[in-house]
Amino acid sequence: MARSTVTGKDSPDFTQALDELHRARLRPEVRLTEVPAPQRIAPHAVALTADVIDPHDPDSELASGRFVLLHDPSEPEPWGGAWRAVTFARAELEEEFATEPLLGEVGWSWLTDALTARGVPFIAEAGTVTRVVSESFGGLADRPASVEMELRASWTPLGPEAGEHLLAWSDLLCTIAGLPPLPDGVVALPGPRR
């Protein structure tokens, strides 16, 4: 991951957060790329995109998303702190999820569980879980229906653990991609996808 340029005045706290993001060690299936950050939301921002690659087929993407870390020392009232993580995660699911009534609640719990499992303090979490069902007709009628889940979420990190928040978000991406959680240093054995 390339080094970010800090927008606005230098901020030691933001520089430390960038260092933590760069040191975070994600699963080998997660490919992280730094992209231009939003300029007008906060004085300091960094944005990363990620793709979760199928460990059995490196040309196949299982999930993708975006992680943005914002820093505003003035602590905007809606944030409840000086930091805000703004995220997006998307994955195609199996067709039977098209009618699963609890998909939204389950998707949201995957996020909060990932944050809790990493032990990072956070408040003011908010977001949506969207299910998109695509059916084809006419000349495309032979294509099977597809189901995608999109999770858009934001929360206020309460500590300096920017890297751990990134890791929690990458855990969420791997969960919606259908990859089982793994302890550090453990490699997944080959098996069926989801």
VMD Tcl script that draws the C-alpha trace (Angstrom):
set ca {
  {0.00 0.00 0.00}
  {1.42 3.38 -0.98}
  {1.94 6.13 1.56}
  {-0.86 8.68 1.84}
  {-0.46 12.38 1.66}
  {-2.08 14.08 4.60}
  {-4.49 16.81 3.57}
  {-4.61 20.04 5.54}
  {-2.22 20.71 8.42}
  {-0.03 17.90 9.66}
  {-1.64 15.84 12.37}
  {0.50 13.52 14.50}
  {-2.60 11.48 15.40}
  {-3.54 10.99 11.75}
  {0.05 10.15 10.81}
  {0.05 7.48 13.55}
  {-3.27 6.12 12.22}
  {-1.80 5.90 8.70}
  {1.20 4.00 10.06}
  {-1.16 1.55 11.80}
  {-3.16 1.05 8.59}
  {0.04 0.34 6.65}
  {1.22 -2.17 9.27}
  {-2.08 -4.09 9.35}
  {-1.61 -7.65 8.08}
  {-4.71 -8.84 6.28}
  {-5.52 -12.34 5.12}
  {-3.75 -13.27 1.88}
  {-7.11 -13.41 0.07}
  {-7.66 -9.68 0.67}
  {-6.04 -7.35 -1.89}
  {-5.86 -3.79 -0.57}
  {-5.32 -0.67 -2.68}
  {-5.11 2.94 -1.62}
  {-7.35 5.26 -3.65}
  {-8.00 9.02 -3.55}
  {-9.76 10.00 -0.34}
  {-12.75 12.34 -0.12}
  {-11.50 15.92 0.23}
  {-14.35 17.90 1.82}
  {-15.71 15.70 4.57}
  {-12.86 16.04 7.07}
  {-9.46 17.75 7.27}
  {-7.70 14.36 7.13}
  {-8.81 11.26 5.23}
  {-7.49 8.06 3.73}
  {-9.42 5.66 1.49}
  {-8.71 2.02 0.69}
  {-10.45 -0.46 -1.57}
  {-10.26 -4.20 -1.14}
  {-11.10 -7.27 -3.17}
  {-11.43 -10.70 -1.62}
  {-10.01 -13.23 -4.06}
  {-11.13 -16.86 -4.15}
  {-8.16 -18.81 -2.68}
  {-8.85 -21.62 -5.18}
  {-9.25 -19.36 -8.23}
  {-7.12 -16.18 -8.15}
  {-9.09 -14.78 -11.10}
  {-12.37 -14.91 -9.18}
  {-13.46 -12.09 -6.86}
  {-15.70 -13.10 -3.95}
  {-16.33 -9.67 -2.40}
  {-15.22 -6.07 -2.68}
  {-15.47 -2.91 -0.65}
  {-14.14 0.43 0.46}
  {-12.81 1.64 3.83}
  {-12.44 5.36 4.51}
  {-10.94 6.71 7.72}
  {-11.75 10.35 8.49}
  {-10.13 12.51 11.16}
  {-11.47 15.85 12.36}
  {-9.95 17.14 15.63}
  {-13.00 19.42 16.09}
  {-15.03 16.25 16.84}
  {-18.19 16.83 14.77}
  {-21.28 16.30 16.90}
  {-22.79 13.46 14.82}
  {-19.54 11.50 15.08}
  {-19.17 11.73 18.86}
  {-15.37 11.81 18.47}
  {-12.50 12.88 16.25}
  {-12.55 9.78 14.00}
  {-15.08 8.20 11.65}
  {-14.81 4.98 9.66}
  {-17.05 4.94 6.58}
  {-17.31 1.60 4.78}
  {-18.95 -0.30 1.97}
  {-18.91 -4.06 1.37}
  {-20.49 -6.04 -1.47}
  {-20.68 -9.73 -2.36}
  {-22.75 -12.02 -4.52}
  {-24.68 -14.57 -2.48}
  {-26.36 -17.84 -3.29}
  {-29.82 -17.60 -4.84}
  {-31.68 -18.86 -1.75}
  {-30.73 -15.64 0.08}
  {-33.12 -13.72 -2.21}
  {-36.01 -14.41 0.15}
  {-34.16 -14.75 3.47}
  {-36.08 -12.39 5.80}
  {-33.22 -12.04 8.30}
  {-30.46 -11.23 5.78}
  {-30.32 -7.57 6.83}
  {-30.06 -8.35 10.53}
  {-27.49 -11.08 9.93}
  {-25.41 -8.81 7.66}
  {-25.41 -6.06 10.27}
  {-24.44 -8.52 13.03}
  {-21.46 -9.64 10.91}
  {-20.14 -6.08 11.12}
  {-20.72 -5.53 14.83}
  {-19.42 -9.04 15.62}
  {-16.23 -8.33 13.63}
  {-15.63 -5.10 15.55}
  {-16.37 -6.77 18.88}
  {-14.15 -9.78 18.08}
  {-11.23 -7.41 17.41}
  {-11.87 -5.74 20.77}
  {-11.94 -2.23 19.33}
  {-14.07 0.37 21.10}
  {-16.62 2.13 18.89}
  {-19.81 4.18 19.12}
  {-22.40 5.80 16.85}
  {-22.58 2.90 14.43}
  {-25.06 3.38 11.59}
  {-25.72 1.81 8.26}
  {-27.83 -0.17 5.84}
  {-27.87 -3.69 4.46}
  {-29.31 -3.95 0.95}
  {-30.25 -7.05 -0.99}
  {-30.24 -6.74 -4.78}
  {-31.94 -9.50 -6.78}
  {-31.34 -9.48 -10.55}
  {-33.52 -11.57 -12.85}
  {-32.93 -11.84 -16.60}
  {-35.60 -11.90 -19.33}
  {-35.93 -12.16 -23.09}
  {-32.64 -12.98 -24.78}
  {-30.98 -13.21 -21.36}
  {-33.62 -15.51 -19.80}
  {-31.17 -18.43 -19.60}
  {-29.06 -16.59 -17.02}
  {-29.77 -17.61 -13.45}
  {-30.99 -15.02 -10.98}
  {-28.25 -13.36 -8.96}
  {-28.35 -12.01 -5.42}
  {-25.97 -9.37 -4.07}
  {-25.68 -8.02 -0.57}
  {-24.38 -4.51 0.05}
  {-23.52 -3.27 3.51}
  {-22.88 0.44 4.00}
  {-21.80 1.38 7.49}
  {-20.02 3.97 9.53}
  {-18.88 4.12 13.14}
  {-16.72 6.23 15.42}
  {-13.53 4.52 16.58}
  {-12.78 5.48 20.19}
  {-9.14 4.51 20.34}
  {-5.96 4.77 18.33}
  {-6.31 1.28 16.84}
  {-6.88 2.28 13.18}
  {-5.26 -0.92 11.96}
  {-7.58 -3.06 14.09}
  {-10.63 -1.26 12.67}
  {-9.34 -2.01 9.17}
  {-8.81 -5.66 10.15}
  {-12.36 -5.87 11.57}
  {-13.74 -4.49 8.30}
  {-11.65 -6.99 6.31}
  {-13.05 -9.76 8.55}
  {-16.53 -8.59 7.52}
  {-15.51 -8.70 3.84}
  {-14.24 -12.26 4.24}
  {-17.43 -13.27 6.04}
  {-19.72 -12.01 3.28}
  {-17.37 -13.63 0.76}
  {-18.06 -16.98 2.45}
  {-14.56 -17.49 3.83}
  {-14.42 -18.95 7.34}
  {-12.74 -16.89 10.06}
  {-9.16 -17.92 10.72}
  {-6.91 -17.33 13.72}
  {-3.60 -15.61 12.94}
  {-1.12 -17.95 11.28}
  {-3.72 -20.53 10.20}
  {-4.22 -21.31 6.49}
  {-7.59 -22.49 5.14}
  {-7.80 -25.99 3.71}
  {-9.29 -26.34 0.22}
  {-13.03 -26.96 0.27}
  {-16.26 -26.07 -1.49}
  {-17.12 -22.41 -1.94}
  {-19.70 -21.45 0.70}
}
mol new
graphics top color blue
foreach p $ca { graphics top sphere $p radius 0.5 }
foreach p [lrange $ca 0 end-1] q [lrange $ca 1 end] { graphics top cylinder $p $q radius 0.2 }
display resetview
